[in-house]
């Protein structure tokens, strides 16, 4: 499996490597390997994204009220779960418009976490660039909708606290706290998945039979929990950013 991923990475670098390196150089970013800027982690990200697109296409094409298939049942289960969580966490009108985003976050992070269970495949989220990319997208998304919902001035007031005379103190603290969420989301996901990968690898090297299966189960548990936590935090940040007075 590792050789297949590596071969696919090589093909992507052959097709797009030069263009990506040129673009990064214009942004004053210089890859460690200019001839091969695409790593296995990015390749696996693209594979996961493609799998999700195919899944949604199949579900959309096979929708049926009378005879729903297994894929539709699975999609409905995921939707009901995410909808219930979003309603309880965000708790105000308009949360439904964010369901596609938080559902995609849940599924994308979950599959990236779980794919590391395949023999010879490193978990993409155990590489810091993958959690960082997801964290940046989440950060941009909830701040954009905060500004869109409350307006630029109203959203800035959101960082000043409820009491006017402590606003000069609260504003810089809240801004720093908001910016730190990118690092928080990144480190939480990366550190947990890296530790889970490392622990599994260590026990497989020491005891290659029977016992490591327990740690594969542990890895699966960590993968599910971390995907859920990432989605939950995205919902919390969205709820805070889009909540208006009186809601």
N, C-alpha and C positions, 0 to 999 in steps of 0.2 A: 504493500500500500504506500509505503514511504517513497519507493522508486517512482510510482505513478504520479504522486503529488509533485515530486521533484522534476519529473519529465514535463508535467503541465506548466510548472513554474518556468522551466527553460523555454518552453514554447512561447509563453507570454512575454518573457524578456526578449526573445528573438523578434517578436512582432511589435512590441510597444516599448521595449526598454530604452531605445535611443531617444524616442519622443519624450518619455517621462523624465529622463535625465536632463534633456535640454530645457524642459519646462521648469524643473526644480532648480537648475542653475540660474535661470532668469530670476527666480525668487530668492537667490543667494542661499540656496540649500544644496549641499553637495553630498550625494550618496556615498557611502563607504565603498560600494561596488558600482561604479558608474555604468559598467557594461551590463550589470544585472541588478537594477534597483528594486525589482519585484522579488519579494521573499515568499517562502512557503506559507507564512501566516496570511499574507494578502491573497494568495491564490486560494486558500481555503475559505477566506471571507467571500470571495467571488463565487466559489462553488456553493456556499450556503445561500447566498443571495439568489443565485440561479435556481436552486432547489425550492426556495420559498416562492419565487415568481411562478415556477411550474406548478407548485401546489395550489396557489390561488387561481391559476388559470384552469386547472382541472376541476377545482371545486365550483368555480363560476360556470364552467361549461356543463357540468353535470347536476346543477341544481334541480331538485324535484320535490314537490310538495307531497305527492302520493308515494313515491318510492325513493326516499333519500338513501344515497349510498354511504359506505363506510367513511369516505373522505368528507362528505357533507356532515355526517354525525360528529366527526373529529373537529371540523371547523366550528360547528355550533357549540360544542363543549368548550372550546377555547374562547369563543366569543362570550358565552354566558359567564365564564369564569372572570374574564377581563372586565366585562361590563359590571359585574357585581362588585369587583374590587374598586373600579373607578368611581362607581356611585357612592360607595362608602367612604372613599378617601377624598375625592374632589367635592362631592356633595352639593353641587349647585348646577343650575341649568346650563346646558351647553357642553357638558363633558363628553357627550356622544360624539362630537366632531373630532375629538382627540383619540377615540378608540382605535382607528387604524394605525396611528403612530405607536401607541403604547403596546398594541398587540404585536406589531412588527418588532419592536424592541424586545419583547418577551421571547418570541420565537427565534429571532436572530441570535440573541445571546445564549439561549438554551441550546440551540443546535451547535453553535460554535463551542460551547462548553462540552457537550456530549460527544462531539466528533473525535475528541481526544481519546475516547475509549477504543477506537479502532486500532488494531495492531500497527505499530510503527508510525502512527500519526501524532504529531504534537498538537496539543490543544491551542487553537489560535488565540484565545483570550489569555493564555499564559505568556503571550508576547505583549509588551506594554503598548505597542502602537495600535493594537486592535481595540482594547478598552478605551484608549485615548480618543480614537476616532469616533467611537460610539458616544463617549462622554461629550465631545465637542458638538456633535449633531444634536444631542439632547439639550445642551446648554443653549445653542442657537435657537432651537425650536421653542422652548418654553419662554425665553426672553422675547422672542419675536411676537408670540401670541400675548404676552403680557403687555407689550407696547400696543399691539393691535386692539386689545380689549379695553385697556384703560387710557390709551393715548400716552404720548411721551412724558408729559408733565405728570399725569396721574400715576404712571408707572414709577417715576422717580420719587414721588411722594410715598410710594409703597415702601421705600427704603428708609424713610425718616421716622417711622414709629408713630404711635398714636398721640404722643404728647409733644407739642411744638417746641417747648424749651429744651428738650433733650435731643432734638433733631440734629444739631451740629455734631453731637457725639455719636448718635446712632447711624447717621448716613455713611460715614467712612467705614464703620464696622460692618454694616450690612452689605456694602459694595464689595468689601474684601471677602466677606463670607460667601457672597454669591459667586465671585470669581473662583474661590477655593473649591467650589462644588465640582469643577472639572477634574481637579486633582483627586478629590475625594472619591468620585465615581470611578476614576481610572485605577487608583491604587487599590481600592476595595476589591474590584473584580480581578485585577491582575494578580495581586498578592495571594488571594485565595486559590485561584486556579493554578498558579505557579507552584504553590505549596502542595496542592493536591497531586499535581503531575509528578513533582519531585518525590513525594512520599510513596506513590505507587511505583515509580522507577526504582527506588531504593529497595523496596521489599521484593520486587520481581528479581532484582539482581542477587539478593541474599537467599530468598526462598522461592524458587521458580514454580513451585507446585502448590496448589490448594489455597494457602494463606493469602497470596496476592489477590485472589478473587474477592475477598472481603474488602480490600482497598479499592477495587474497581467499583464495588457497591458504594463505598464511601465517596469516591469521585463522582459517581452519578448523583448522590445526595447533595454534594457541594454544588454541582452543576445546576441542579434544579433550584436550590435555595438562592444562589447568586443571581440567576436569571430573574427570579421572583423579586428579590431585593432591588435589583436595578430597575425593573418595571415600577415597583412601588415608589421608589425615590423619584422617578420621572413623573409619576402621578402627583406626588406631594408637591414637587416644584411647580408643576403645571397648575395645580389647585391654588397655590399661593400667588402665582403670577397673574392668574386670570380672575381671581376673586375680586368682586367689587363690594363697596360698602352697601350694607343692607342685605347681603347674601350670606 
